[in-house]
Every structure is written in C-alpha cells, then in structure tokens.
Amino acid sequence: MSCRPHVSMPIAELVALLEASLLFALQLLIASHPDLLAPPEEADTIGPAPPLFGARRILAAVRELNDALDNYRDILHHLPSSKPDAEDDIPF
C-alpha cells in the first residue's frame, strides 16, 4: 500500500485518455445490452425496456462527447504555435 494520499500517473494527452475511457464505456454498454448493435429498423422503438432506453441515452451522450473531443482536437491543431520564430529578435 502506498503511503501517498493519492496515486497519479502521467498523462501524455488528455484527449486520448478521454477517448479511451469513452471506448471502454461503449464496450461495457454493448456487453450489457447487445441490442444496441441492432439496426434502427429492428430496434423496439415503441417502448424499449428501461435499462435499454437508458443505455441508448448514454450512447447518444458518448457520441456527442466524442464529437466535442474531435472539435477540440481540431481547434488545438489550428492554434498558432507558441515557439518564437528564428528571425524574431524579441523573445516575447
């Protein structure tokens, strides 16, 4: 047992960690509710069981969060670099 009050690991990229966590959550949802893989025309749209209804809402939220992470990554790649140019005499 560690004497430290918390355990931390270095994270190379936060977005990659979030995406891996979302993928793991999806795998758990599908393992618990294989009906999530059914095509929409085969899904029970009249009144799915409450656990399946909740799983579909979580799936929709995961998709939305994944889209938001894609947008965040695109914004990060288009930011101007913070490195000073070699031709610039003023370092700030």
WOQUI-V97851 format. One record per backbone hydrogen bond with DSSP energy under -1.0 kcal/mol. CO is the residue of the C=O (numbers start at 1). NH is the residue of the N-H. E is the energy in kcal/mol with one decimal. If there is no record, write none. Layout:
# WOQUI-V97851
CO|NH|E / CO|NH|E
This chain:
# WOQUI-V97851
13|17|-1.6 / 14|18|-2.4 / 15|19|-2.5 / 16|20|-2.2 / 17|21|-2.1 / 18|22|-2.2 / 19|23|-2.3 / 20|24|-2.1 / 21|25|-2.2 / 22|26|-2.3 / 23|27|-2.2 / 24|28|-2.2 / 25|29|-2.3 / 26|30|-2.7 / 27|31|-2.1 / 28|32|-1.9 / 29|33|-2.5 / 33|36|-2.1 / 34|37|-1.7 / 35|38|-1.3 / 39|42|-1.6 / 43|45|-1.3 / 49|53|-2.7 / 50|54|-2.5 / 51|55|-2.2 / 52|56|-2.3 / 53|57|-1.7 / 54|58|-2.3 / 55|59|-2.5 / 56|60|-2.2 / 57|61|-2.1 / 58|62|-2.5 / 59|63|-2.2 / 60|64|-2.1 / 61|65|-2.5 / 62|66|-2.5 / 63|67|-2.2 / 64|68|-2.1 / 65|69|-2.3 / 66|70|-2.0 / 67|71|-2.3 / 68|72|-2.4 / 69|73|-2.5 / 70|74|-2.2 / 71|75|-2.3 / 72|76|-2.4 / 73|77|-2.0 / 74|78|-1.1
